[in-house]
Amino acid sequence: VNTKKEFVLEAKYESISYLPATTDFLVKSNGKYGIVTKDATFKIRNVYDSITIMDNEHGLYLVKQDKVYGVLNTSGDVILAPEYKQIGINIEKYAQNGVENKYVFMDEIIPVKNNEDEWALFNIKGEKKTEFKYSGIGCSSTSVSNSYPVVIIPSYKAIVVSKDKYYNFVTTSGEELISGFILDSVYLKNNITTGQNEFFMTYNSDKVMNVESWMQNIGK
């Protein structure tokens, strides 16, 4: 019902939620969710177990169907077919890293896990930027005092990935910056003088290097 007390959608749904960003409605019928316009036209058919807003700016929905996940845009086009075990990561540990969206990194990259528990990176257009070969996304633990976990290096548009408990950097274009996985950890510290985050990587058990200085040296 709108402000004029006119029916916008028929009272035939189990639940209706208004989506201000698109002026559409999330509806539930027979236990399944879909997206309907104010003209009662389906943009996304009600065949999904859940529909979650991933990113309002880019108009992306996370959908769940038969225990697997996919991505659709607000027009209902399939970006990633619902066939993946997980999309996005838990970002609770990465607050200091400035990560606010667990589904989309740096406005362009979507981390995706397949049913073999391997991770890959896709862009928001659904283009695969890496193969499924990583055991994890981000370095979530650090033993260094006054340090924080890292998943992205924003100034160089790089993502931290892991394989067999070692780490590497992958750019948003899918390029691995180190030959092989040799890093023991990646972490950040906040410079109390400048207020800026500084990123570090460790290797060979006791070697430490500033990540951004290293990237400058290799021409990134």
Backbone bond lengths (Angstrom), bond angles and torsions (degrees), N, CA, C in turn:
res aa  C-N    CA-C-N  psi(-1)  N-CA   C-N-CA  omega(-1)  CA-C   N-CA-C  phi
1 V - - - 1.455 - - 1.522 108.89 -
2 N 1.349 117.52 131.50 1.464 120.13 178.45 1.520 110.63 -91.04
3 T 1.357 116.99 -172.89 1.463 120.99 -176.58 1.522 112.76 -66.86
4 K 1.329 116.20 -18.19 1.478 120.88 177.62 1.520 111.74 -92.29
5 K 1.353 115.21 8.94 1.458 122.83 -178.98 1.517 112.31 62.77
6 E 1.344 114.78 30.78 1.457 120.76 175.85 1.530 108.09 -98.52
7 F 1.326 116.55 142.64 1.458 119.84 178.35 1.524 110.38 -73.34
8 V 1.328 115.72 123.26 1.461 121.06 175.20 1.517 109.48 -90.31
9 L 1.330 116.18 -45.87 1.462 122.46 176.01 1.520 109.01 -122.58
10 E 1.304 115.02 145.16 1.452 119.76 177.66 1.525 110.20 -66.05
11 A 1.332 115.31 151.26 1.468 120.49 179.85 1.529 110.11 -82.14
12 K 1.330 114.86 63.58 1.464 119.14 -178.37 1.527 112.27 -122.71
13 Y 1.328 116.62 4.53 1.455 120.56 -177.66 1.520 110.80 -105.17
14 E 1.316 115.40 150.65 1.459 120.45 177.85 1.523 111.41 -70.39
15 S 1.325 116.48 -32.20 1.464 121.35 175.67 1.525 109.20 -154.02
16 I 1.331 114.82 151.54 1.469 121.48 178.41 1.526 107.77 -138.68
17 S 1.329 116.72 127.14 1.468 121.42 177.24 1.520 108.88 -125.25
18 Y 1.319 116.66 131.08 1.463 121.79 179.27 1.521 110.24 -80.36
19 L 1.339 116.47 137.48 1.460 122.42 179.47 1.526 108.38 -112.35
20 P 1.334 117.86 95.95 1.469 121.48 -173.37 1.527 114.42 -58.33
21 A 1.318 117.36 -34.16 1.471 120.42 -175.80 1.519 111.89 -64.52
22 T 1.331 117.09 -29.12 1.472 120.77 -177.11 1.524 112.13 -118.35
23 T 1.329 117.06 -7.95 1.476 124.39 -173.35 1.528 111.75 59.33
24 D 1.321 116.83 23.46 1.462 122.08 175.52 1.529 109.21 -100.09
25 F 1.333 115.02 -178.00 1.457 120.49 -179.21 1.528 110.47 -128.80
26 L 1.325 115.20 135.67 1.464 121.29 170.77 1.526 106.84 -89.45
27 V 1.325 116.28 119.64 1.462 119.79 -175.79 1.528 109.91 -121.21
28 K 1.325 114.35 153.29 1.461 121.62 177.99 1.513 108.82 -124.69
29 S 1.337 115.33 129.55 1.458 120.97 178.76 1.524 108.82 -144.18
30 N 1.315 116.48 129.38 1.471 121.49 -177.69 1.527 112.00 54.15
31 G 1.325 115.30 35.47 1.452 121.06 176.73 1.513 115.03 79.90
32 K 1.333 117.86 3.76 1.461 122.32 -177.94 1.536 110.12 -118.70
33 Y 1.350 114.66 150.04 1.458 120.43 -175.96 1.522 111.96 -107.21
34 G 1.341 114.35 149.92 1.457 122.02 174.17 1.517 109.40 -150.73
35 I 1.325 116.53 176.87 1.465 122.37 178.12 1.526 108.30 -119.02
36 V 1.331 115.62 128.93 1.467 122.09 -176.42 1.520 109.04 -124.80
37 T 1.338 117.13 142.27 1.457 121.62 175.36 1.526 109.88 -79.97
38 K 1.324 116.32 171.59 1.470 119.92 178.36 1.520 112.05 -67.17
39 D 1.346 115.97 -14.33 1.468 120.67 175.59 1.524 111.81 -91.30
40 A 1.343 116.15 9.77 1.467 123.31 178.07 1.521 112.40 68.83
41 T 1.334 116.40 24.71 1.466 121.13 176.34 1.523 108.66 -95.98
42 F 1.325 116.31 132.61 1.452 119.55 179.28 1.523 110.82 -75.76
43 K 1.340 116.27 122.32 1.464 121.65 168.65 1.526 109.53 -86.43
44 I 1.323 114.51 -38.78 1.461 121.72 177.57 1.520 107.03 -130.44
45 R 1.298 117.05 119.86 1.461 121.25 -177.40 1.523 111.15 -62.47
46 N 1.315 116.29 149.35 1.465 120.64 -177.93 1.527 110.03 -82.64
47 V 1.333 113.92 76.80 1.467 121.77 179.82 1.529 111.53 -126.01
48 Y 1.336 117.30 5.30 1.457 120.62 -172.89 1.527 111.85 -106.59
49 D 1.325 115.26 147.26 1.462 120.92 178.30 1.527 111.28 -72.91
50 S 1.318 116.87 -27.12 1.467 121.37 174.49 1.524 109.02 -159.58
51 I 1.312 115.30 153.09 1.465 122.84 173.36 1.522 107.11 -134.67
52 T 1.322 116.68 124.62 1.463 122.75 -177.46 1.517 109.56 -125.70
53 I 1.319 117.37 138.38 1.462 120.24 175.30 1.523 108.64 -69.88
54 M 1.332 116.46 121.31 1.465 122.22 177.16 1.512 111.48 -88.77
55 D 1.324 114.82 -46.22 1.468 120.05 -172.95 1.528 108.65 -156.67
56 N 1.332 115.92 110.25 1.463 120.10 -179.88 1.518 112.40 -67.60
57 E 1.340 116.01 -38.94 1.471 119.86 -176.21 1.523 111.43 -61.36
58 H 1.330 117.29 -40.06 1.451 120.94 -178.64 1.525 112.64 -100.67
59 G 1.325 116.58 2.01 1.449 120.99 175.57 1.517 113.88 63.23
60 L 1.343 116.65 57.40 1.458 121.07 -176.76 1.522 111.22 -122.27
61 Y 1.337 114.83 138.61 1.462 121.84 175.00 1.522 110.10 -115.68
62 L 1.329 116.23 140.99 1.455 121.93 168.22 1.522 107.09 -92.30
63 V 1.337 116.82 126.81 1.461 120.17 178.57 1.518 109.72 -118.30
64 K 1.336 114.57 147.44 1.459 121.27 176.66 1.518 108.99 -120.29
65 Q 1.314 115.69 132.32 1.457 120.92 -179.74 1.523 108.96 -145.90
66 D 1.304 116.53 119.08 1.474 121.35 179.78 1.535 111.75 54.25
67 K 1.333 116.42 45.44 1.472 124.63 173.65 1.534 114.09 71.77
68 V 1.306 118.76 9.91 1.465 121.49 174.11 1.527 109.07 -124.50
69 Y 1.343 115.44 163.44 1.458 120.66 -170.62 1.526 112.29 -120.94
70 G 1.328 114.11 153.51 1.458 121.35 175.42 1.518 109.48 -148.66
71 V 1.337 115.63 -177.50 1.464 121.60 -178.87 1.528 108.98 -131.27
72 L 1.329 115.87 132.04 1.460 122.51 173.62 1.519 108.27 -122.35
73 N 1.338 116.80 156.98 1.464 118.45 171.92 1.525 109.46 -95.26
74 T 1.314 116.71 177.10 1.463 120.28 -173.97 1.521 112.89 -69.68
75 S 1.330 117.06 -12.15 1.466 120.16 174.82 1.523 111.80 -88.21
76 G 1.337 115.73 -6.01 1.457 120.16 -179.32 1.512 113.81 93.35
77 D 1.343 116.85 3.02 1.469 119.98 178.59 1.525 109.90 -73.93
78 V 1.333 115.71 142.82 1.465 120.75 179.72 1.531 109.78 -80.27
79 I 1.308 116.78 119.53 1.467 122.75 174.40 1.527 109.07 -90.84
80 L 1.324 116.19 -48.62 1.460 123.01 173.48 1.524 107.15 -132.75
81 A 1.310 117.59 124.50 1.459 121.47 -179.89 1.523 110.18 -62.09
82 P 1.317 118.80 146.23 1.467 120.99 179.23 1.526 111.60 -72.48
83 E 1.329 114.41 87.39 1.465 120.50 -178.34 1.525 112.34 -146.93
84 Y 1.343 116.95 15.60 1.455 120.41 -173.72 1.532 111.57 -115.03
85 K 1.330 115.13 148.82 1.463 121.26 -177.68 1.524 112.00 -71.06
86 Q 1.321 116.72 -35.04 1.468 120.37 -177.81 1.517 109.91 -154.57
87 I 1.321 115.68 142.64 1.468 122.19 172.95 1.521 107.12 -129.75
88 G 1.324 116.74 125.99 1.457 120.64 -174.87 1.520 111.02 88.61
89 I 1.336 115.57 166.81 1.473 120.89 -178.61 1.525 110.00 -129.70
90 N 1.310 115.61 168.62 1.462 121.39 173.13 1.535 108.12 -76.77
91 I 1.320 117.23 118.91 1.471 119.83 -174.45 1.536 113.04 -105.38
92 E 1.323 117.36 11.26 1.465 119.66 -176.84 1.529 112.24 -55.96
93 K 1.331 116.79 -36.46 1.470 120.09 -177.13 1.527 113.11 -80.64
94 Y 1.327 116.71 -8.42 1.464 119.67 -171.83 1.533 113.98 -108.01
95 A 1.327 116.36 23.70 1.470 119.78 -179.45 1.528 111.65 -60.83
96 Q 1.336 117.39 -43.26 1.463 120.70 -179.95 1.526 111.49 -66.16
97 N 1.332 116.38 -22.94 1.465 121.90 178.70 1.531 112.01 -78.93
98 G 1.341 115.60 -4.88 1.465 119.59 177.21 1.513 114.94 79.24
99 V 1.329 116.93 19.08 1.467 120.37 -179.97 1.524 108.73 -87.67
100 E 1.339 116.96 118.41 1.456 121.35 -177.01 1.524 112.68 -111.38
101 N 1.318 117.11 -21.13 1.460 120.92 -179.13 1.524 108.72 -116.75
102 K 1.319 116.96 116.91 1.466 119.78 -176.34 1.521 112.81 -76.64
103 Y 1.318 116.94 -12.16 1.461 120.76 -178.76 1.527 114.10 -97.80
104 V 1.325 116.67 -32.85 1.464 120.92 -174.65 1.528 109.28 -129.15
105 F 1.335 115.81 119.08 1.464 121.12 178.79 1.522 110.03 -94.05
106 M 1.329 114.95 134.04 1.469 121.70 171.97 1.523 111.52 51.63
107 D 1.332 116.00 35.02 1.471 123.97 175.18 1.518 114.26 65.84
108 E 1.343 118.32 12.87 1.464 116.43 -177.57 1.515 117.23 -149.58
109 I 1.328 119.60 -18.67 1.457 120.12 -172.81 1.533 111.59 -114.75
110 I 1.343 115.52 132.98 1.460 122.76 178.26 1.539 109.07 -112.77
111 P 1.331 118.27 118.36 1.472 120.12 175.54 1.530 110.00 -81.23
112 V 1.340 116.13 133.47 1.463 121.76 -173.51 1.533 109.66 -133.94
113 K 1.340 115.88 134.10 1.469 121.14 177.03 1.526 109.88 -111.58
114 N 1.337 116.31 133.65 1.463 119.86 178.36 1.533 110.97 -90.25
115 N 1.318 116.43 -176.91 1.462 120.60 -176.21 1.523 113.10 -74.80
116 E 1.331 117.25 -6.54 1.470 121.65 174.65 1.526 111.15 -97.10
117 D 1.344 116.00 11.31 1.473 123.20 179.60 1.525 112.63 64.14
118 E 1.327 116.88 30.47 1.465 122.02 175.07 1.529 108.39 -106.83
119 W 1.326 114.94 141.36 1.457 120.80 -178.44 1.526 111.23 -101.42
120 A 1.329 115.05 149.48 1.463 122.57 171.75 1.521 107.52 -140.84
121 L 1.332 115.90 168.84 1.456 121.50 178.23 1.531 109.68 -117.12
122 F 1.324 115.70 131.45 1.457 123.04 175.12 1.527 108.27 -119.28
123 N 1.325 117.12 157.54 1.461 118.12 171.52 1.527 109.60 -93.95
124 I 1.324 116.92 175.57 1.465 120.54 -173.90 1.525 112.68 -71.36
125 K 1.336 117.11 -6.81 1.460 120.56 173.56 1.534 111.47 -89.86
126 G 1.329 115.78 -4.87 1.458 120.09 -179.17 1.509 113.53 90.82
127 E 1.331 117.36 9.76 1.460 121.35 179.53 1.529 109.62 -84.29
128 K 1.320 116.32 131.03 1.462 121.10 -179.20 1.531 109.42 -76.44
129 K 1.334 116.28 122.59 1.469 121.10 -179.13 1.522 112.22 -97.89
130 T 1.333 118.00 -22.61 1.464 122.06 174.52 1.523 108.43 -138.71
131 E 1.311 115.98 163.86 1.456 120.63 173.23 1.541 109.43 -79.49
132 F 1.313 116.27 164.92 1.461 120.71 173.12 1.533 108.32 -76.68
133 K 1.327 115.79 101.43 1.467 118.61 -177.27 1.521 113.72 -152.44
134 Y 1.321 117.85 -2.59 1.454 120.09 -176.65 1.530 110.80 -96.05
135 S 1.325 116.01 143.11 1.456 119.94 178.63 1.521 111.87 -86.09
136 G 1.325 117.34 -16.03 1.454 119.95 178.72 1.516 112.23 -163.79
137 I 1.327 115.10 164.36 1.464 122.85 176.45 1.523 107.27 -119.35
138 G 1.340 116.85 122.21 1.451 121.55 179.81 1.524 112.91 91.64
139 C 1.322 115.06 159.50 1.470 122.58 173.30 1.527 105.71 -112.84
140 S 1.322 116.06 101.56 1.463 120.69 -168.30 1.520 114.63 -91.43
141 S 1.324 118.19 -3.68 1.464 119.63 -179.86 1.521 110.12 -133.57
142 T 1.311 114.96 146.88 1.460 120.79 177.61 1.519 109.01 -148.60
143 S 1.312 116.10 140.68 1.467 121.01 -179.89 1.524 111.57 -98.04
144 V 1.323 116.74 -0.79 1.461 121.43 -178.75 1.530 109.22 -80.20
145 S 1.309 117.12 132.57 1.460 120.76 -178.69 1.524 111.42 -65.93
146 N 1.325 115.28 145.46 1.472 122.84 178.48 1.529 112.17 57.35
147 S 1.307 115.81 35.25 1.462 119.89 178.52 1.520 110.07 -122.05
148 Y 1.342 116.28 166.14 1.463 121.71 -176.13 1.527 110.13 -133.35
149 P 1.350 116.52 152.66 1.465 120.86 178.13 1.530 112.10 -65.65
150 V 1.325 115.43 157.99 1.469 121.86 -176.52 1.527 110.44 -133.22
151 V 1.323 114.97 137.27 1.469 120.40 171.75 1.527 111.45 -124.18
152 I 1.343 117.68 -25.47 1.469 120.40 178.15 1.528 110.73 -135.73
153 I 1.332 114.86 151.03 1.473 122.27 169.43 1.527 105.10 -111.74
154 P 1.336 118.05 91.33 1.469 120.99 -169.34 1.521 114.89 -58.24
155 S 1.341 117.47 -40.33 1.464 120.18 -175.38 1.521 112.68 -65.81
156 Y 1.325 116.92 -20.82 1.469 120.85 179.23 1.530 112.52 -117.33
157 K 1.332 115.18 10.22 1.472 120.83 177.91 1.526 111.43 47.77
158 A 1.311 114.92 51.93 1.458 121.68 -178.95 1.527 110.02 -121.09
159 I 1.331 115.09 147.72 1.457 122.67 179.29 1.524 108.18 -115.59
160 V 1.333 116.59 138.96 1.460 121.53 176.50 1.531 108.15 -84.43
161 V 1.332 116.29 126.89 1.468 121.55 177.68 1.521 108.73 -126.52
162 S 1.334 115.41 157.53 1.463 118.99 -178.73 1.525 111.07 -129.00
163 K 1.333 113.11 156.43 1.462 121.10 176.14 1.525 107.01 -155.48
164 D 1.328 115.44 124.97 1.473 120.44 -179.70 1.529 111.92 53.23
165 K 1.322 116.05 41.36 1.473 124.65 174.59 1.526 114.09 70.81
166 Y 1.331 117.36 12.09 1.463 121.25 173.64 1.527 109.09 -120.42
167 Y 1.345 115.85 165.08 1.460 119.99 -167.69 1.521 112.79 -124.11
168 N 1.346 113.37 161.43 1.452 122.55 177.26 1.519 107.48 -152.55
169 F 1.325 116.51 172.86 1.456 122.22 174.98 1.524 109.29 -114.78
170 V 1.329 115.96 138.36 1.458 121.62 175.18 1.518 108.11 -124.75
171 T 1.334 117.31 130.53 1.458 120.73 177.75 1.520 110.19 -77.24
172 T 1.328 116.68 167.74 1.459 120.85 178.93 1.526 112.11 -65.98
173 S 1.332 116.99 -14.66 1.466 120.27 175.57 1.532 111.40 -88.78
174 G 1.346 117.02 -4.88 1.459 121.38 176.80 1.516 115.22 97.54
175 E 1.330 117.46 8.88 1.469 120.72 -178.39 1.525 110.69 -86.26
176 E 1.338 116.97 127.66 1.460 121.28 172.70 1.526 108.41 -81.92
177 L 1.324 116.55 128.14 1.462 120.48 -172.00 1.523 113.94 -85.74
178 I 1.322 117.19 -16.70 1.458 121.18 178.89 1.522 108.21 -121.29
179 S 1.314 116.23 139.87 1.461 120.24 177.23 1.523 109.06 -76.04
180 G 1.317 116.22 103.63 1.459 120.88 -177.70 1.515 112.28 89.51
181 F 1.312 116.03 172.16 1.458 122.54 -179.19 1.523 108.10 -103.78
182 I 1.329 116.15 102.39 1.465 120.76 -172.96 1.529 113.30 -125.31
183 L 1.318 117.95 -5.40 1.461 119.52 -176.92 1.524 110.65 -83.11
184 D 1.315 115.94 135.55 1.460 121.03 177.39 1.524 111.71 -79.38
185 S 1.326 116.22 -34.00 1.459 120.03 179.83 1.529 109.95 -163.92
186 V 1.319 115.19 161.94 1.462 122.99 172.76 1.528 106.08 -135.36
187 Y 1.325 117.08 131.77 1.458 120.22 -178.63 1.527 109.66 -148.57
188 L 1.322 115.59 170.64 1.460 119.93 176.89 1.513 109.80 -129.53
189 K 1.315 113.68 155.43 1.461 122.16 171.81 1.515 108.34 -130.23
190 N 1.324 115.34 147.71 1.457 119.21 177.56 1.518 109.18 -92.36
191 N 1.339 116.16 122.71 1.455 121.48 178.20 1.530 108.38 -75.77
192 I 1.321 116.98 111.19 1.463 120.06 -174.30 1.527 112.27 -68.25
193 T 1.320 117.47 -18.89 1.469 120.55 178.97 1.522 111.00 -78.88
194 T 1.325 116.42 -46.81 1.467 120.87 -177.53 1.528 113.11 -94.94
195 G 1.353 116.22 -19.66 1.461 119.56 -176.44 1.518 113.28 78.66
196 Q 1.335 116.63 4.79 1.460 121.44 -176.97 1.529 111.42 -97.21
197 N 1.328 115.17 151.89 1.462 119.91 173.59 1.524 110.00 -77.45
198 E 1.318 115.91 139.13 1.457 121.63 173.84 1.531 107.91 -120.61
199 F 1.324 115.83 134.87 1.461 121.40 -173.44 1.529 111.11 -105.53
200 F 1.328 114.77 140.35 1.462 120.34 -178.45 1.525 110.01 -133.74
201 M 1.348 114.70 153.30 1.460 120.21 174.96 1.519 108.08 -131.74
202 T 1.339 115.47 146.37 1.462 120.57 178.06 1.523 109.07 -116.55
203 Y 1.316 115.55 147.99 1.461 121.41 179.65 1.529 109.00 -154.24
204 N 1.328 116.14 162.97 1.475 121.32 -177.33 1.527 111.65 50.83
205 S 1.321 115.44 35.91 1.471 124.12 175.46 1.521 115.21 71.76
206 D 1.347 118.53 -40.52 1.467 118.91 -173.77 1.523 114.35 -131.70
207 K 1.323 118.10 5.50 1.457 121.02 179.68 1.526 110.01 -90.87
208 V 1.343 116.48 137.03 1.462 121.82 -179.41 1.524 108.88 -128.74
209 M 1.342 115.70 136.94 1.459 119.85 179.80 1.525 109.60 -141.51
210 N 1.332 115.87 143.37 1.460 121.22 174.71 1.531 108.48 -71.12
211 V 1.327 116.96 123.94 1.467 121.60 -174.06 1.526 111.72 -63.85
212 E 1.325 116.93 -46.80 1.466 119.65 -175.53 1.525 111.73 -69.11
213 S 1.324 117.55 -34.88 1.469 119.97 175.20 1.534 110.02 -64.64
214 W 1.322 115.87 -41.60 1.465 120.11 178.23 1.523 111.45 -62.83
215 M 1.339 115.95 -42.13 1.471 119.23 179.55 1.520 111.50 -65.40
216 Q 1.320 116.69 -36.61 1.464 119.38 175.64 1.521 110.48 -63.26
217 N 1.314 116.96 -40.01 1.462 121.53 -178.21 1.521 112.26 -66.18
218 I 1.338 116.80 -31.45 1.472 118.69 179.87 1.531 112.14 -92.13
219 G 1.341 114.87 4.31 1.456 118.88 174.38 1.496 115.72 83.99
220 K 1.322 118.60 25.41 1.454 121.82 179.12 1.523 111.01 -95.07
